[in-house]
């Protein structure tokens, strides 16, 4: 087990060679204090009568600040910078994942069984009955994490190479949280036709497809076409994983405030992939009063039944050329604000336009739509997508359990019923008596989340007729 240590986004470890005489290290410490670089560990690597080598660790504000500190250290008399390393980059050296067999190939006999000629018998059995591929290969527990790098985190269109470390991180979460073997596939095309063709081509080797960091509106078409053409679960997590966790958090927030889903007025700001999916999920859960805003203003509105009727393609209901008002107009009398847009578009005082006991989910990263420090005194419940504030709404609470449940029953798709079941399972992981304004969503490290979600999703798949395998009630939710 690697001891990674505490998190800091800009923590440097610098190896310095210093003259071994009084006052030299004091100069280093004074410089760091002057630069407001937070000094951490200091270790002696080696020492002679004249020279001393030390490793010092300190936090800086950003990359530019780190470079300035290193330049100043280099200019100190009797101090030489031998090397500097960034702990985050060191953690990524050589990548974060690897492939390992389940048992060693230690003898010629084992080699003959796992490879030629023995494996030929297994191949022939699958050729006669393709369903046996789930029993005799890794397909039943494998997910392809597919991206074109067009919408990497909140950083934009960085391309497939830059997307790879993010996909490796997601693969680690699949394995760590749900026991699923996932594989990052970063495609060197952003053409929807080619992406669909490639995924269709690689699909036989996987049990499910997780689309990731593909920009809107292409992500809608790609997911729709793959769901129509593949007999396996396909889910764009940026859309549906986010929507599931938002619904779970909202369910508990309503319990805390004593409000009902069918009565509340909801404003969703930002109608990209996540925002559109969030609107669809809220309508499916029973929300009757919904306004959707984007940079043009209020562009999604109408009677609940009208919106529910077109929620399979909610983009068709958007009226970008005929906005009905501004975001602030939409906030008047609203019970809930859900931001899936950009940072700092609201002042804390704007929240006072909303109804009492207001619920605010400001999800933009790294800067929420409204300053958390100021907003908390203007609302009853506040949540973000960040880990350094209470109530982090993180889609990693949803996707491991959703795919675990879908794989366990060999579902042919991930449907609305399965997503609603996942949201309900996440919400009810927290006992009703433990709910509070600062605790409406469980922690990512709560070991109950994935098993609960997996069981709920598997049951919903069976009840909705998309499960091809019926598991026993006492089955383990995922491999130990």
Residue pairs with C-beta under 8 A, 6 or more apart in sequence:
4 91
5 87
8 59
8 87
9 88
10 59
10 60
10 61
10 62
10 63
10 65
10 66
10 86
11 40
11 57
11 58
11 59
11 60
11 86
11 87
11 88
12 57
12 58
12 59
12 60
12 66
12 69
12 70
12 84
12 85
12 86
12 87
13 55
13 56
13 57
13 84
13 85
13 87
14 55
14 56
14 57
14 58
14 70
14 73
14 81
14 83
14 84
14 85
15 45
15 53
15 54
15 55
15 81
15 82
15 83
15 84
16 28
16 53
16 54
16 55
16 56
16 73
16 79
16 80
16 81
16 82
17 51
17 52
17 53
17 79
17 80
17 82
18 24
18 25
18 28
18 51
18 52
18 53
18 54
18 78
18 79
18 80
19 50
19 51
19 52
19 78
19 79
20 47
20 48
20 49
20 50
20 51
20 52
21 78
24 78
24 79
25 42
25 54
27 76
27 79
28 56
28 73
28 76
28 79
29 39
31 69
31 72
31 73
31 76
32 38
32 39
32 58
32 69
33 39
35 60
35 65
35 68
35 69
35 72
36 61
37 58
37 59
37 60
37 65
37 69
38 58
38 59
39 56
39 57
39 58
40 56
40 57
40 58
40 59
41 55
41 56
41 57
42 54
42 55
42 56
42 57
43 54
43 55
43 56
44 52
44 53
44 54
45 53
45 54
45 55
46 52
46 53
47 53
53 82
58 69
60 66
60 69
66 86
70 81
70 84
73 79
73 81
74 80
74 81
92 165
95 165
95 168
96 165
96 168
96 169
96 172
97 168
97 171
97 172
97 184
103 110
104 110
105 111
105 114
112 118
113 119
122 136
125 132
125 136
126 132
126 133
126 136
126 137
133 139
133 204
134 140
134 207
134 410
134 469
138 181
139 204
139 205
139 206
139 207
140 207
140 407
140 410
141 179
141 180
141 181
141 207
141 407
141 479
142 180
142 181
142 182
142 183
142 205
142 206
142 207
142 208
143 174
143 180
143 181
143 182
143 183
143 206
143 207
143 208
143 209
143 210
143 403
143 407
144 182
144 183
144 185
144 199
144 202
144 203
144 205
144 206
144 208
144 209
144 210
145 167
145 170
145 171
145 174
145 182
145 183
145 184
145 185
145 210
145 212
146 185
146 187
146 195
146 199
146 209
146 210
146 211
146 212
146 214
147 160
147 163
147 166
147 167
147 184
147 185
147 186
147 187
147 211
147 212
147 213
147 214
148 160
148 163
148 186
148 187
148 189
148 190
148 195
148 213
148 214
149 157
149 158
149 159
149 160
149 161
149 162
149 163
149 186
149 187
149 190
149 213
150 157
150 190
150 213
150 214
150 215
150 218
151 157
151 213
151 214
151 215
151 216
151 219
151 238
151 273
152 158
152 162
152 163
152 166
152 213
153 166
153 213
153 365
154 364
154 365
154 366
157 190
157 215
160 186
160 187
160 188
161 186
163 186
163 213
164 184
164 186
166 212
166 213
167 184
167 185
167 186
167 212
167 213
168 184
170 182
170 184
170 210
170 212
171 182
171 183
171 184
173 396
173 399
173 400
174 180
174 181
174 182
174 399
174 400
174 403
175 181
175 182
177 396
177 400
177 401
177 444
177 450
178 400
178 401
178 403
178 404
178 450
178 454
178 478
179 404
179 478
179 479
179 480
180 400
180 403
180 404
180 407
180 478
182 210
183 206
185 202
187 194
187 195
187 198
189 195
189 198
190 218
192 218
192 221
192 222
192 225
195 214
195 222
196 222
196 225
196 226
196 229
199 209
199 226
199 230
200 226
200 229
200 230
203 209
203 230
203 232
206 232
207 232
207 233
207 407
207 410
208 232
208 233
208 234
208 235
208 403
208 406
208 407
209 226
209 230
209 232
209 233
209 234
209 235
210 235
210 237
210 399
210 403
211 219
211 222
211 223
211 226
211 234
211 235
211 236
211 237
211 238
212 236
212 237
212 238
213 238
214 222
214 236
214 238
214 273
215 273
216 272
216 273
216 276
217 315
219 236
219 238
219 239
219 273
220 273
220 276
220 313
220 315
222 236
223 234
223 235
223 236
223 239
226 234
227 234
227 413
231 412
232 412
232 413
233 403
233 406
233 407
233 411
233 412
233 413
233 414
234 413
234 414
235 241
235 399
235 402
235 403
235 414
236 273
236 277
237 395
237 398
237 399
238 273
238 274
238 395
239 273
239 274
239 276
239 277
240 277
240 281
240 398
240 402
240 414
240 419
241 395
241 396
241 398
241 399
241 402
242 274
242 277
242 278
242 340
242 363
242 393
242 395
242 398
243 274
243 277
243 278
243 280
243 281
243 282
243 419
244 281
244 395
244 398
244 402
244 419
244 422
244 423
244 426
245 393
245 394
245 395
245 397
245 398
245 423
245 426
245 441
246 278
246 281
246 282
246 338
246 361
246 363
246 393
247 278
247 281
247 282
247 285
247 420
247 423
247 427
248 397
248 398
248 422
248 423
248 424
248 426
248 427
248 441
249 361
249 383
249 391
249 393
249 427
249 440
249 441
250 261
250 282
250 336
250 338
250 359
250 361
251 261
251 285
251 423
251 424
251 427
252 427
252 430
252 435
252 440
252 441
253 336
253 359
253 381
253 383
253 440
254 260
254 261
254 264
254 359
255 432
255 435
256 380
256 381
256 435
256 436
256 437
256 440
257 357
257 359
257 380
257 381
258 357
259 335
259 357
261 285
261 286
261 287
262 286
262 287
262 288
263 288
263 289
264 287
264 289
264 335
264 336
265 289
265 290
265 291
265 333
265 334
265 335
265 336
265 355
266 282
266 287
266 289
266 290
266 291
266 334
266 335
266 336
266 338
267 291
267 292
267 293
267 327
267 330
267 331
267 334
267 336
267 337
267 338
268 275
268 278
268 279
268 282
268 290
268 291
268 292
268 293
268 300
268 338
268 340
269 275
269 292
269 293
269 294
269 327
269 330
269 337
269 338
269 339
269 340
269 341
269 345
269 369
270 293
270 294
270 339
270 340
270 341
270 342
270 364
271 279
271 292
271 293
271 294
271 299
271 300
271 318
272 340
274 340
274 363
275 292
275 294
275 338
275 340
275 341
276 292
276 314
276 315
278 338
278 340
279 290
279 292
279 300
279 307
279 311
279 314
280 311
280 312
280 314
281 419
281 420
281 423
282 290
283 290
283 304
283 307
283 308
283 311
284 308
284 311
284 416
284 420
285 420
285 423
287 304
288 304
289 304
290 300
290 301
290 304
290 307
291 298
291 300
291 301
291 330
291 334
292 298
292 299
292 300
292 301
292 318
293 299
293 300
293 326
293 327
293 330
294 318
294 320
294 341
296 320
296 323
297 323
297 324
297 325
297 326
297 327
297 329
298 323
298 324
298 325
298 326
298 327
298 329
298 330
299 318
299 319
299 320
299 322
299 323
299 324
300 307
300 314
300 317
300 318
300 319
301 319
301 324
302 317
306 317
307 314
307 317
310 316
310 317
327 345
327 346
328 350
328 353
331 337
331 350
331 351
331 353
331 354
332 353
332 354
333 353
333 354
333 355
334 353
334 354
334 355
334 358
335 354
335 355
335 357
335 358
335 359
336 358
336 359
336 360
336 361
337 351
337 354
337 358
337 359
337 360
337 361
337 362
337 369
338 361
338 363
339 345
339 346
339 360
339 361
339 362
339 363
339 364
339 368
339 369
339 370
340 363
340 364
341 364
341 369
342 364
342 369
343 364
343 366
343 367
343 368
343 369
344 367
344 368
344 369
344 370
344 371
345 369
345 370
346 362
346 369
346 370
347 370
347 374
348 370
348 371
348 374
348 375
348 377
348 378
349 378
350 370
351 358
351 360
351 370
351 375
351 378
351 379
352 378
354 379
356 380
357 380
358 378
358 379
358 380
358 381
359 379
359 380
359 381
360 370
360 375
360 379
360 381
360 382
360 383
361 382
361 383
361 384
361 393
362 368
362 369
362 370
362 372
362 375
362 382
362 383
362 384
363 369
363 383
363 384
363 385
363 393
364 385
365 385
365 386
366 386
368 375
368 384
368 385
368 386
372 382
372 384
372 389
375 382
376 382
380 437
381 391
381 437
381 440
382 389
382 390
382 391
383 389
383 390
383 391
383 392
383 393
383 440
383 441
384 391
384 392
384 393
385 392
385 393
385 394
386 392
387 394
390 438
390 439
391 438
391 439
391 440
391 441
392 441
392 444
393 441
394 444
396 444
397 426
397 441
397 442
397 444
397 449
397 453
398 422
398 423
398 426
398 453
400 450
400 453
401 422
401 425
401 426
401 449
401 450
401 451
401 452
401 453
401 454
401 456
401 457
402 414
402 418
402 419
402 422
402 453
402 454
402 457
404 450
404 453
404 454
404 457
404 477
404 478
405 411
405 418
405 422
405 453
405 454
405 455
405 456
405 457
405 458
405 460
405 461
405 477
406 414
406 418
406 457
406 458
406 461
408 454
408 458
408 469
408 471
408 475
408 477
408 478
409 458
409 461
409 462
409 467
409 468
409 469
409 470
409 471
410 467
410 468
410 469
411 418
411 458
411 461
411 466
411 467
411 468
412 466
412 468
413 466
414 457
415 460
415 461
415 464
415 466
417 460
417 461
417 463
417 464
418 457
418 460
418 461
418 464
418 466
420 460
421 456
421 457
421 459
421 460
422 453
422 456
422 457
424 456
425 449
425 452
425 453
425 455
425 456
425 457
426 441
426 442
426 449
426 452
426 453
428 452
429 442
429 446
429 448
429 449
429 452
430 439
430 440
430 441
430 442
442 448
442 449
450 477
450 478
451 477
451 478
454 477
454 478
455 477
458 467
458 471
461 467
462 470
